[in-house]
């Protein structure tokens, strides 16, 4: 049935002189503030570009000093040949005890944690019977 009706409708459209109502497309929404926003954006972009170009073209060249490497004298073996790295030493250097600070008493560490508050736990001791 739908096929016959579709065929009949096409025949009517082909032979009729009366124009059918055409679908009216909705016009796209135009934001009234878009032009102002676009102009403001272009101005901001241009000012950023101008600032960057002025910075690049400025004669004020600040010379960065190269940082001097600090040597870890306790760990640095100095200039070494590559073949020295592959040789077995009788007494290899042990750096595990270098710069270790031994505290003879806990009192010298200070009492900075004395006022620390215990959170999420019970502040008193619990005695089980």
N, C-alpha and C positions, 0 to 999 in steps of 0.2 A: 504494500500500500504506500509506504514512504517513498519508494522508488518512482511510482506513478505520479505522485503529487509533486515530487521534485522535477520530473520531466515536464509536467503541465506548467508549473511555475516558470520554468525556463522558456517554454514556448510563449507564454503570456508576455514575458519581458522582451523577447525578441520581436514580437509583432505589435506591441502596444506603443502608442505615440506619447502616452502620458509618462513623464519622468517620475520615477519612483523617488521616495524620500531617501536621500543619501545620508549615510551616517556622518554626523558632525563630529569632527575630532576636537577634543578639548584642547584649548590653548595651554601651553606650558606656563607654569607659574613663574612670574618674574619678580624677584625680590627687589623692592624699591631701594633698598640700602646697598645693593650689590655694587653699584657703580662707585659709591663713596668708599666702600670697603676695599674695592680693587685699587682705587687711587691711593688710599692710605697704605696698602700693602706695597705698592710700587715705590712709594716714597721711602718707606722703611728699608726696603731692599736696596734702593739706590744709596741711602745714607750709609748702610753697612758696607756697600761696595766702595763708596768714596772714602770712608774711614780706613778700610783695608789698603786701598791704593795709596792714600796719604802716608800710611805707616810704612809701606814698602818703598815709597819714593823719598822718604825723609833722609836727610844727610846725617841724622843722629844715629850713628852706628855704635851700639854698645858692644864692646869687646868682652866676650866671655873668657874668663880665665879658666884654663884647664885645671881641673882639680888635681892636686898632687896625690898620688897614690900613697896610702898609709900602709906601711908594712907591719905585719904581725911578726915582730922580731922573734918571739918565742916559737913561732911555727915555721918561719921562713928559712929555707935551707940555702937561699941565694941562687946564683946561676948554676944550673945543673945540665950536664950533657945528657942527651937522650939515652945513650947506652948505660949511663949510671943508674937509670931507673930500673933496668932489667937485671942488675947484678944483685946477688944475695949478700946482705950485710950480716956481719957476725952479731952485731948489737943494733937491731933496727931502732929508730927513734920511737919512743912511746909518748904520744901527746895526750894520753888520757888523763894524766895527772897535772897537766900544765894549767896554771891560773886557777887552781882549786883553792877555795878559801875555807879554812877550818875554824870553826867556832868552838872555843873552849867552854863557853857557857851560853845558855839560852838567854840569859839576862841581857847580854850585849846586843841581842837582836832587837830589843825594844818591846814595848807593850802596846803596839798599835792595834792589835786585835782584841784587846781587853774589853773595849766597849762594843764589840760586835754583837749584834742581836741574832739570836737563833730564830730563823723563820721556818715554818712548816714542820716544826718538831716540838716536843714537850720540853720546856726549859728546865724542869726539875728532873732529878734522878728518879728512876722507878725501881722500887724494891719488890722483888717477888718473894712470896712466902712459901 
